[in-house]
Amino acid sequence: MDSMFYQMNAVNMQKRETSMDEYKGKVVLVVNTASKCGFTPQYEGLEQLYKTYKDQGLVILGFPCNQFANQEPGTSEQIKQFCTMKYDVTFPMFEKIEVNGKNAHPIYKYLKKELKGTLGSRIKWNFTKFLIDRNGIPYKRYSPATSPERLVEDIEWLLSKS
């Protein structure tokens, strides 16, 4: 039976409904992002991870979110332009979503249920990261303060498992 993750959809920055099924067989890193956050420079590390490991099967999915101190106020077009111009982001980015509350995106409802954080399931801030294995099973949750570089060991381990 397929993982719940593969049964979900999200709208990408190009306004295309995207099934997570497209990422079947890949190691997926899901990140809620923001352009005006102290952790925003992590875009650089995330893009580096993507460039380094995408040919081995890693994909990073960025989900802009404005639920934390209004740090992602822009439109999708502005967010896309910021990510491209300032950080040369090439990994898939999605429309702005909510990660907490009754309007939380189904992907985040699922990931939070599967992998609780230190203080419960609620997302505490931008750049919370979820690593999902090649079978669509949530593997590990990382705090916003965890730099992308610190995920290398787990990513390499998951990539090595076929």
N, C-alpha and C positions, 0 to 999 in steps of 0.2 A: 504494500500500500504506500502511496505517495505521502511525503511529508505535507503537513498543513501549509507550510511555507510556500510550496509550489502551487497551491490552490489560490493564492492571493494575487491581487493586481495593484498597480499604482500607475498614476499618470506621470509620464516623464516630462522634462522641460520642453520637449518638442510637441507637447500636448497629445502624445500617443499613449493609449492604455497599454500597459506592459504587464504581461503575466510573469510572475516570478519563476514559472516553469521554464522560461528562456534561460535561466541560470542553472538548470539541472546539471549535475556533474561538476559544478564549479564550487570553489570555496568562496563564500560570500561574506563581505564585511559591510554591515549596515551601520550608518552613522547619521545622527541628526546634527545638522550643520547650522552655522550662522555667520554672517559677514562682519558683524561688529562685536565680536566676543574676544575675551582675552585668549581663548583657545583657537581663534581663527587661523593663526599661523600653522596649525596642524594640517591645513589643506596641503601645505607643501610636503609634509611627511606622508600624507595619504597618497598624494599623486606619485611620490617616489616609490611607495610600496606597490602601487598599481603598475607603474612602468616596469618595475623589477620583476614582478610575479605574474602579470596578466597572461603571458604566453604559457605559463605552467598551470593556469587555471584559476587565478584569483580574479574576482571582480569586486569592486567597491561601489556601493550604492549610497549616494548622498541624498538625504531628505532634509531640506531647509525647514526650520521651525522657528516661529516667532513667539514662543510661549515663555521665554526666559528673558526678562528685562528688556523686551522689545528690541532684541539684537539682530533680528532679521526682518526689518520693516518693508523691504523692497518688493517689487513685483518679480515674477519669475524671470522676466527679461533682464531686469537690473541685477538679479542674483547671478544669472548665467554670465552676464557681461563681467561682473566682479570676479567670479571664479576663473573665467578664462583669461582676463587681462592681468589680474594680480597674481594668480597662482598657476596659470596654464593647466587648469583641471581638464582632464580628458576622460575620467571615469564617469559613468552614468549619474546624472543628477535628475531629481524628480521635483514635481510641483511642491510648493510649501504645504506642510501638513501640521497637524497637532499630534503630540506624542503622549499627552496626559489628558485625563478628563473624559467626559462622555463622547466627545468628538475625536478622540484619539484614533489615528489610522489603524485599521485592522492588523497590519503588519506589526505595529508597535504593541497593540493589545496582546497579540500572540507572543512576541518576543519577551515582553515583560512578564507574562504568565510563566513562560518556560524557564527564564533565567532572571531570578530576582536579584536586586542589588543589595548592597550592604545594609541599607535602611529600608528595605521593602522593594516592591516592584516599580514604584514611581520613578520616572526619569528625573534626575536632579538638575541637570544642566545640559547645555549644548555639548556636542562631541562625545556623547555616550556611545560606545561601540558594541556591536554584537557580531560575533564570529559564528558562521554557520558552516557545517561540514558539507562535503560533496553530495551527501544524501538529503540535504535540506534540514538536518537536525541542528538546532541551536546548540553551540558548543560552549561558548564562554562570553561573559559580559565584562566590559572594561569601563572604568570610570572616565569622566571627561579629562582628568589630569593625566591619564595614561597616554604617553606619546605614541604615535604610530610605530616608531622604531622599536618600542617594547613589545610589539605584537609579532615581530619577525619569527621568533622561535615557534610560537603556536601556528602561525601561517605555514611555515615550512613543514612542520609536523603534519598538519592536515593535508597539505599538497602532496606529501610523500605517500599518503594512504590512497590507494586507487579505488 
